[in-house]
Amino acid sequence: MSLPSTLLRPLAASVLLVVAGCGVSSSPETTVAPPPAQTELKSSVQPEAVMADSAMAKRSALAAPIARFAPMPASESYPQGYRDEQREQYAKLADNPIHSVAETPVSTFSADVDTGAYANVRRLLNQGRLPPEGAVRLEEMVNYFPYDYALPSDGSPFGVTTELAASPWNPHTRLLRIGIKASDRAVAELAPANLVFLVDVSGSMDRREGLPMVKSTLKLLVDQLREQDRVSLVVYAGESRVVLEPTSGREKAKIRTAIEQLTAGGSTAGASGIELAYQMAQQAFIPKGINRILLATDGDFNVGVSDFDSLKQMAVDKRKTGISLTTLGFGVDNYNEHLMEQLADAGDGNYAYIDNLREARKVLVDQLGSTLAVVAKNVKLQVEFNPAQVSEYRLLGYENRTLKREDFSNDKVDAGEVGAGHTVTALYEIVPTGEKGWLEPLRYGKSEKVVAAKDGELAMLRVRYQQPEGGKSLLIERPIANQLAPASEDLRFAAAVAAFSQQLKDARYTGDFRLKDTETLARGARGEDRFGLRNEFVQLVELAQSLRASTASNAMPTERRIE
């Protein structure tokens, strides 16, 4: 993913008209009523922290436009101490299994450009807490960083890079890196944008990590709106309302006024807010333009639709009309990462977590083109391993993005979107034929000869995608040569991030490779590091090492010890 801010100026302010947080007022003196009855979301999420079940009684409001949004009365807020509880929610996904090439030679998964897990893990570590396992998504950690991949040269929307090197944590295995780099695009060249900023102004926004942070960021970005862009502002707390009707980007003073008047308070009718935002997006719809809702919240909806699957289905249905949904996560203590990530996937958008102003600028200024402009949709990757060269493999990360083999050629099966300038990195750990693997050999296993002409191929990579406007999918095929070479700087760093991600979980595959080894590996692969992202990662690894001893003796329910 490219980061130069000079290419991504004109639309940035628009995006950050999004605000986050939900829950409770920050005023400790406020007398409040007990919370409403809560029901469990119908989803696969499993709590890894002490969390309150999300619950909501159906409530939708189509309110008239207003000049300002006042906070909800204290009677609709939560009791004191609500946000002091550790109630964060993550989906607990089992690691991808080990596969025998003789039995399962083909691996298929969807592209994923989300990076929210890295920023969230960074937030937790900086708070002095080791993250719960569910908060660690390896692919989002690895994809957070830019890599020097080749750009497309054949007219396709992205270039493809592969690399094979020895694994740093297992002498018997190798790492196969697959990289996709989309062609970048100056924001000035983008189609006109119809952006609806859906702002959560519920009580928990009244904290440093919420509304004040976002408003400060907005002041830096307003001047970057283009005249041809349309901006709407919808807010929700106990009910949803339109604060700003579709407004041209040239009316910057009006937009600033709307931002300044936002205040926080009340419960969180997130579902009705999403419904109203889609209505506003449809009202100002731009044919052949960018039509996108940007939702910023902590995802702890407590009033309205109680069925998580219904929220996802709403996003699925609306994306068919040409309106996409991007989620921006804010907040602490009650953050629902599972909802944020899944809503973005369902809405043909991407998910990011904003833990500081620097991250807000990275996502919403430096990478604005990537956030808004889709260059390829339904991007799927498939790797067929050659049994003459590889005996076993495992895909690192992408646990909730794996697809059936037959899904690869089925254009009706949804997959990930890739924006302008985005990079996608996938790592496989493979066992060369003849080396010691993870699986016990079969007594009656088959041994088939492979055509000699294919002996030089490690695998065949296939990438299938659709143009942004849809239509029949296109196919890219690229044989991967069995050429082992010293790992590049980029691969060494990506391997360090992958090792760290595994070490933050159960480290079942990294053996004797410790956090100190990860630090050393990453430190030696920082390279030019123009934006300081790699150096920051090294510091996070150091921080995790220092937290291990203290956390081991006095761990909170949301924390896990790194073995």
Long-range contacts (C-beta under 8 A, 24 or more apart in sequence): 1-113, 1-143, 1-145, 1-146, 1-367, 1-370, 1-421, 1-422, 1-423, 2-146, 2-184, 2-367, 2-370, 2-421, 3-146, 3-362, 3-366, 3-367, 3-530, 3-531, 4-366, 5-361, 5-365, 5-366, 7-184, 7-185, 7-186, 7-187, 7-369, 8-186, 8-187, 8-365, 8-366, 8-367, 8-368, 8-369, 9-187, 9-188, 9-224, 9-365, 9-368, 10-187, 10-188, 10-224, 10-225, 10-226, 10-229, 11-187, 11-190, 11-193, 11-195, 11-224, 11-225, 11-226, 11-229, 11-368, 11-372, 12-187, 12-221, 12-224, 12-364, 12-365, 12-368, 13-218, 13-220, 13-221, 13-222, 13-223, 13-224, 13-225, 13-249, 13-252, 13-255, 14-193, 14-195, 14-197, 14-221, 14-224, 14-225, 14-229, 14-231, 14-249, 15-195, 15-197, 15-221, 15-294, 15-364, 15-368, 15-371, 15-372, 16-197, 16-214, 16-217, 16-218, 16-221, 16-360, 16-364, 17-195, 17-197, 17-199, 17-218, 17-231, 17-233, 17-244, 17-255, 17-258, 17-259, 17-294, 18-197, 18-198, 18-199, 18-214, 18-294, 18-295, 18-296, 18-328, 19-197, 19-199, 19-200, 19-201, 19-205, 19-210, 19-211, 19-214, 19-215, 19-235, 19-262, 19-296, 19-330, 20-199, 20-200, 20-205, 20-210, 20-211, 20-214, 20-296, 20-297, 20-298, 20-328, 20-329, 20-330, 20-331, 20-354, 21-200, 21-201, 21-202, 21-203, 21-204, 21-205, 21-207, 21-209, 21-210, 21-211, 21-264, 21-297, 21-298, 21-330, 21-331, 22-200, 22-202, 22-203, 22-204, 22-205, 22-267, 22-268, 22-270, 22-297, 22-298, 22-299, 22-300, 22-301, 22-302, 22-331, 22-334, 23-78, 23-82, 23-83, 23-202, 23-203, 23-204, 23-267, 23-268, 23-298, 23-300, 23-302, 23-331, 23-334, 24-77, 24-78, 24-79, 24-82, 24-83, 24-202, 24-203, 24-204, 25-71, 25-74, 25-77, 25-78, 25-203, 25-206, 25-264, 25-265, 25-266, 26-83, 26-203, 26-204, 26-206, 26-207, 26-264, 27-206, 28-80, 30-74, 30-77, 30-80, 31-74, 32-74, 32-75, 32-77, 32-78, 32-79, 32-80, 33-75, 33-76, 33-77, 33-79, 34-79, 35-78, 35-79, 35-82, 35-302, 36-267, 36-302, 36-303, 38-302, 39-306, 41-306, 41-307, 41-308, 41-339, 42-306, 42-307, 42-308, 42-309, 43-91, 43-308, 43-309, 43-338, 43-339, 43-342, 44-91, 45-89, 45-90, 45-91, 45-92, 45-308, 45-336, 45-338, 45-339, 46-90, 46-91, 46-92, 46-134, 47-89, 47-90, 48-88, 48-90, 48-92, 48-132, 48-133, 48-134, 48-135, 48-558, 49-86, 49-87, 49-88, 49-89, 49-90, 49-132, 49-557, 49-558, 50-85, 50-86, 50-87, 50-557, 50-558, 51-85, 51-86, 51-87, 51-88, 51-89, 51-334, 52-82, 52-85, 52-87, 52-300, 52-334, 54-89, 54-300, 54-301, 54-302, 54-306, 54-308, 54-336, 55-302, 55-306, 56-269, 56-270, 56-271, 56-301, 56-302, 56-303, 56-304, 56-305, 56-306, 57-303, 57-304, 57-306, 58-304, 58-305, 58-306, 59-239, 59-269, 59-272, 59-303, 59-304, 60-240, 60-269, 60-271, 60-272, 60-275, 60-276, 60-304, 61-239, 61-240, 61-241, 61-269, 61-272, 61-276, 62-276, 62-279, 63-239, 63-240, 63-241, 63-242, 63-276, 64-241, 64-242, 65-241, 65-242, 65-243, 65-244, 65-245, 66-241, 66-242, 66-243, 67-243, 67-261, 68-243, 68-258, 68-261, 68-262, 68-263, 69-201, 69-235, 69-237, 69-241, 69-243, 69-261, 69-262, 69-263, 70-263, 71-201, 71-203, 71-237, 71-263, 71-264, 71-265, 71-266, 72-202, 72-203, 72-237, 72-238, 72-239, 72-265, 72-266, 72-267, 73-265, 73-266, 74-265, 76-237, 76-238, 76-266, 76-267, 77-203, 77-265, 77-266, 77-267, 78-203, 78-267, 82-334, 83-204, 83-207, 83-333, 83-334, 84-333, 85-333, 85-334, 86-333, 86-556, 86-557, 86-558, 87-300, 87-333, 87-334, 88-132, 88-135, 88-332, 88-333, 88-334, 88-335, 88-336, 88-337, 88-558, 89-299, 89-335, 89-336, 89-337, 89-338, 89-339, 90-132, 90-133, 90-134, 90-135, 90-337, 90-338, 91-134, 91-337, 91-338, 91-341, 91-342, 91-400, 92-133, 92-134, 93-134, 93-399, 93-400, 94-399, 95-394, 95-399, 95-505, 95-508, 95-509, 96-394, 96-395, 96-396, 96-397, 96-398, 96-399, 96-402, 97-394, 98-392, 98-393, 98-394, 98-437, 98-438, 98-439, 99-392, 99-393, 99-394, 100-391, 100-392, 100-439, 101-385, 101-386, 101-387, 101-390, 101-391, 101-392, 101-393, 102-387, 102-391, 102-445, 102-446, 105-384, 105-385, 105-387, 106-382, 106-383, 106-384, 106-385, 106-405, 107-382, 107-383, 107-384, 107-385, 107-393, 107-395, 107-428, 108-380, 108-381, 108-382, 108-383, 108-402, 108-403, 108-404, 108-405, 108-407, 108-408, 109-380, 109-381, 109-395, 109-398, 109-401, 109-402, 109-403, 109-426, 110-379, 110-380, 110-381, 110-398, 110-401, 110-402, 110-403, 110-414, 110-415, 110-416, 111-180, 111-379, 111-380, 111-381, 111-401, 111-415, 111-416, 111-417, 111-418, 111-424, 112-139, 112-140, 112-143, 112-398, 112-401, 112-416, 112-424, 113-143, 113-350, 113-370, 113-416, 113-417, 113-418, 113-419, 113-422, 113-423, 113-424, 114-139, 114-140, 114-143, 114-341, 114-344, 114-350, 114-351, 114-352, 115-140, 115-143, 115-144, 115-350, 115-351, 115-352, 115-353, 115-363, 116-140, 116-329, 116-337, 116-340, 116-341, 116-351, 116-352, 116-353, 117-141, 117-337, 117-353, 118-144, 118-353, 119-144, 119-352, 119-353, 119-354, 119-355, 119-359, 120-329, 120-335, 120-337, 120-353, 120-355, 121-504, 121-540, 122-355, 122-536, 122-540, 123-332, 123-353, 123-355, 125-540, 125-543, 125-544, 125-547, 126-355, 126-543, 127-332, 128-547, 129-547, 129-551, 129-556, 129-558, 129-559, 130-504, 130-544, 130-547, 130-548, 130-551, 130-555, 130-559, 130-560, 130-561, 130-562, 131-504, 131-559, 131-560, 132-558, 132-559, 132-560, 133-504, 133-505, 133-506, 133-560, 134-337, 134-338, 135-337, 136-501, 136-504, 136-505, 137-341, 137-397, 137-399, 137-501, 138-396, 138-397, 138-398, 138-498, 138-501, 138-502, 139-396, 139-397, 139-398, 139-401, 139-425, 139-426, 140-397, 141-397, 141-497, 141-498, 141-500, 141-501, 142-396, 142-397, 142-425, 142-427, 142-494, 142-497, 142-498, 142-501, 143-423, 143-424, 143-425, 144-497, 144-533, 145-493, 145-494, 145-497, 145-533, 145-534, 145-537, 146-423, 146-531, 146-533, 147-179, 147-181, 147-423, 147-425, 147-490, 147-494, 148-490, 149-179, 149-180, 149-181, 149-423, 150-181, 151-181, 151-183, 152-181, 152-182, 152-183, 156-474, 156-476, 157-182, 157-183, 157-375, 157-376, 157-418, 157-465, 157-467, 158-182, 158-183, 158-375, 158-376, 158-418, 159-183, 160-461, 160-463, 160-476, 160-478, 162-461, 162-478, 162-480, 163-485, 163-487, 163-488, 163-491, 164-458, 164-480, 164-481, 164-482, 164-483, 164-484, 164-485, 165-484, 165-485, 165-486, 165-487, 165-488, 165-491, 166-484, 166-487, 167-429, 167-495, 168-487, 168-492, 168-495, 168-496, 168-499, 168-513, 168-517, 168-521, 169-499, 169-509, 169-510, 169-511, 169-512, 169-513, 169-517, 170-429, 170-509, 170-510, 170-511, 172-431, 172-435, 172-436, 172-437, 173-429, 173-430, 173-431, 173-432, 173-435, 174-429, 174-430, 174-432, 174-484, 175-427, 175-428, 175-429, 175-430, 175-487, 175-491, 175-495, 176-427, 176-428, 176-429, 176-430, 176-458, 176-459, 176-480, 177-425, 177-426, 177-427, 177-490, 177-491, 177-494, 178-381, 178-383, 178-425, 178-426, 178-427, 178-428, 178-461, 179-423, 179-424, 179-425, 179-426, 180-379, 180-381, 180-418, 180-422, 180-423, 180-424, 180-425, 180-463, 181-422, 181-423, 182-370, 182-375, 182-376, 182-418, 182-419, 182-420, 182-421, 182-422, 182-423, 183-375, 183-420, 183-421, 184-369, 184-420, 184-421, 185-369, 185-373, 185-375, 185-420, 185-421, 186-369, 187-368, 187-369, 187-372, 188-226, 190-290, 190-369, 190-372, 190-373, 191-286, 191-288, 191-289, 191-290, 191-373, 192-226, 192-228, 192-229, 192-230, 192-286, 192-289, 192-290, 193-226, 193-228, 193-229, 193-230, 193-286, 193-289, 193-290, 193-291, 193-292, 193-372, 194-229, 194-230, 194-232, 194-246, 194-281, 194-284, 194-285, 194-286, 194-289, 194-290, 194-291, 194-292, 195-229, 195-230, 195-231, 195-232, 195-290, 195-292, 195-293, 195-294, 195-372, 196-232, 196-233, 196-234, 196-277, 196-278, 196-280, 196-281, 196-284, 196-292, 196-293, 196-294, 197-231, 197-232, 197-233, 197-234, 197-293, 197-294, 197-296, 198-234, 198-235, 198-236, 198-273, 198-274, 198-277, 198-293, 198-294, 198-295, 198-296, 198-297, 199-233, 199-234, 199-235, 199-236, 199-243, 199-262, 199-296, 200-235, 200-236, 200-237, 200-268, 200-270, 200-273, 200-295, 200-296, 200-297, 200-298, 200-330, 201-235, 201-236, 201-237, 201-262, 201-263, 201-264, 201-265, 201-266, 202-236, 202-237, 202-238, 202-264, 202-265, 202-266, 202-267, 202-268, 203-237, 203-264, 203-265, 203-266, 203-267, 204-264, 204-298, 204-300, 204-331, 204-334, 205-264, 206-263, 206-264, 206-265, 209-330, 209-331, 209-332, 209-355, 210-264, 210-330, 210-331, 211-262, 211-263, 211-264, 213-330, 213-354, 213-356, 213-357, 213-360, 214-296, 214-330, 214-354, 214-360, 215-259, 215-260, 215-262, 216-357, 217-357, 217-360, 217-361, 217-364, 218-256, 218-259, 219-256, 219-259, 220-361, 220-365, 221-364, 221-365, 222-252, 222-255, 222-256, 222-259, 223-252, 224-365, 225-249, 225-250, 225-252, 225-255, 230-284, 230-286, 231-255, 232-277, 232-280, 232-281, 232-284, 233-258, 233-259, 234-273, 234-276, 234-277, 234-280, 235-262, 235-273, 236-268, 236-269, 236-270, 236-272, 236-273, 236-276, 237-264, 237-265, 237-266, 237-267, 237-268, 237-269, 238-266, 238-267, 238-268, 238-269, 238-303, 239-269, 239-272, 240-269, 240-272, 240-273, 240-275, 240-276, 241-276, 242-276, 242-280, 245-280, 246-280, 246-283, 246-284, 267-302, 267-303, 268-297, 268-300, 268-301, 268-302, 268-303, 269-301, 269-303, 269-304, 270-297, 270-299, 270-301, 270-303, 270-304, 270-311, 271-301, 271-304, 271-305, 271-310, 271-311, 271-314, 272-303, 272-304, 274-311, 274-314, 274-315, 274-325, 275-314, 278-314, 278-318, 278-323, 281-323, 282-321, 282-323, 285-322, 285-323, 290-372, 290-373, 291-322, 291-323, 291-324, 292-323, 292-324, 292-325, 292-326, 292-349, 292-372, 293-323, 293-324, 293-325, 293-326, 293-347, 294-326, 294-327, 294-328, 295-325, 295-326, 295-327, 295-328, 295-343, 296-327, 296-328, 296-329, 296-330, 296-354, 297-327, 297-329, 297-330, 297-331, 297-340, 298-329, 298-330, 298-331, 298-332, 298-334, 298-335, 298-336, 299-327, 299-329, 299-335, 299-336, 299-337, 299-338, 299-339, 299-340, 299-343, 300-331, 300-334, 300-335, 300-336, 301-336, 301-339, 308-339, 308-342, 311-339, 311-343, 312-342, 312-343, 312-346, 313-346, 315-343, 315-346, 315-347, 316-346, 316-347, 316-414, 318-347, 319-346, 319-347, 319-348, 324-348, 324-349, 324-374, 324-417, 325-349, 326-350, 326-351, 326-352, 326-371, 327-351, 327-352, 328-352, 328-353, 328-354, 328-363, 328-364, 329-353, 329-354, 330-354, 345-416, 348-374, 348-377, 348-414, 348-417, 349-417, 350-417, 350-419, 362-531, 367-421, 369-419, 369-420, 369-421, 370-419, 370-420, 370-421, 370-422, 371-419, 372-419, 373-419, 373-420, 374-417, 374-418, 374-419, 374-420, 374-468, 375-418, 375-419, 375-420, 375-422, 375-468, 376-417, 376-418, 376-465, 376-466, 376-467, 376-468, 377-415, 377-417, 377-418, 377-465, 377-466, 377-467, 377-468, 377-470, 378-411, 378-413, 378-414, 378-415, 378-416, 378-417, 378-464, 378-465, 378-466, 378-473, 379-415, 379-416, 379-417, 379-418, 379-424, 379-463, 379-464, 379-465, 380-407, 380-408, 380-413, 380-415, 380-463, 380-464, 380-465, 381-426, 381-461, 381-462, 381-463, 382-408, 382-461, 382-462, 382-463, 382-464, 383-428, 383-459, 383-460, 383-461, 383-462, 383-480, 384-459, 384-460, 384-462, 385-430, 385-458, 385-459, 386-450, 386-454, 386-455, 386-457, 386-458, 386-459, 386-460, 386-482, 387-433, 387-448, 387-450, 388-433, 388-450, 388-454, 388-455, 389-432, 389-433, 389-455, 389-457, 389-458, 389-459, 389-482, 390-430, 390-431, 390-432, 390-433, 390-458, 390-459, 391-431, 391-432, 391-433, 391-434, 391-435, 391-437, 392-430, 392-431, 392-437, 392-438, 392-439, 393-428, 393-429, 393-430, 393-431, 394-428, 394-429, 394-438, 394-509, 395-426, 395-427, 395-428, 396-426, 396-427, 396-428, 396-429, 396-498, 396-502, 397-426, 397-427, 397-498, 397-501, 398-426, 408-462, 408-464, 409-464, 409-473, 411-466, 411-472, 411-473, 418-465, 425-494, 427-494, 427-495, 427-498, 429-509, 430-458, 455-482, 456-481, 456-482, 457-481, 457-482, 458-482, 489-525, 489-527, 490-525, 490-527, 492-521, 492-522, 492-524, 492-525, 493-521, 493-522, 493-525, 493-526, 493-527, 493-534, 495-521, 496-521, 496-522, 496-525, 496-537, 496-541, 497-522, 497-537, 500-537, 500-540, 500-541, 500-544, 503-544, 503-562, 504-544, 504-560, 504-562, 505-560, 506-563, 507-562, 507-563, 515-541, 515-544, 515-545, 515-548, 515-562, 516-545, 519-545
